[in-house]
Amino acid sequence: MKSAVDSGHISITETEPLSIVDHGCGNAYLTFGAHQYLRAEYHKIKVIGIDIREQSRIRNTAIASRLEISDSIEFRAEKISETDIAPADITIALHACDTATDDAIAWAIKNNSKLLLIAPCCHHDLQTQLVDVPEPWSIVTKHGILKERLGDILTDALRAQILRLRGYRTEIIEFVGDEHTPRNLMIRAVKTGALPDETEIKRYREMLNLWKIHPKLAKLIQIPE
Ligand SMILES: C[S@@+](CC[C@H](N)C(=O)[O-])C[C@H]1O[C@@H](n2cnc3c(N)ncnc32)[C@H](O)[C@@H]1O
């Protein structure tokens, strides 16, 4: 986050605070951590945590109040796909369940977030679509566990590619060692506005055609298949 601000990808002005939204924040350990980290670096910040559970909102709001930071952190109980919060510079989502991750990425793209830090969780959307397997890939998919991992990889690779097609420089990294969690991949995307070249669009379409799949994220942002 700091390097995105320091490199000028995210500009901070006197009037506009640095804004960050955490989709599927749950108990908000990351939300509070990001808030404290950013507040120490930049004085004007606004952090919003969204979770579908009202219980999370009540709990997190009470903690914010006790910490006397309610002026710069706020919690809402709503669906990511239905929120009407203002655009944010930075979008984060840590293990938002299944396609809630797609909702978070779609929200960030539509609202022009400049930096996305997204750690996906379970991937059921494409798993159920891997039916008509192109040969010789049945060598892999006949093993349930390998089919599941392949589905995870395809899901995240296509998310990254869709972000690239929408003008984000995107990479997938390991953000913690796998001794802490097997869900340790992070999609990191910085908005550059660079238009994709034809080769990247063609690769994306060929992948969808090969596997006869329709990623949720593509539907959410209505990217042509
Ligand atoms: C696995 S927890 C992760 C919580 C937190 N980010 C963390 O890492 O500790 C996923 C959270 O996403 C929330 N969630 C799932 N689908 C959602 C949706 N469509 N809109 C908002 N929140 C959602 C759940 O209520 C849950 O709290």
The ligand as a Gaussian input file, in Angstrom:
#p B3LYP/6-31G(d) Opt

LIG

0 1
 C      -13.778000     -16.334000       5.733000
 S      -14.474000     -14.869000       6.359000
 C      -13.104000     -13.771000       6.287000
 C      -13.251000     -12.607000       7.222000
 C      -12.054000     -11.634000       7.261000
 N      -11.802000     -11.012000       5.989000
 C      -10.834000     -12.326000       7.785000
 O       -9.992000     -12.722000       6.959000
 O      -10.726000     -12.531000       8.998000
 C      -15.509000     -14.302000       5.010000
 C      -16.436000     -13.172000       5.397000
 O      -17.087000     -12.705000       4.216000
 C      -18.439000     -12.386000       4.531000
 N      -19.210000     -12.461000       3.275000
 C      -19.426000     -13.541000       2.498000
 N      -20.134000     -13.222000       1.413000
 C      -20.367000     -11.883000       1.488000
 C      -21.050000     -10.963000       0.648000
 N      -21.621000     -11.358000      -0.496000
 N      -21.105000      -9.672000       1.020000
 C      -20.511000      -9.261000       2.187000
 N      -19.849000     -10.099000       3.012000
 C      -19.779000     -11.396000       2.683000
 C      -18.823000     -13.436000       5.561000
 O      -19.911000     -13.028000       6.366000
 C      -17.521000     -13.583000       6.356000
 O      -17.495000     -12.756000       7.489000

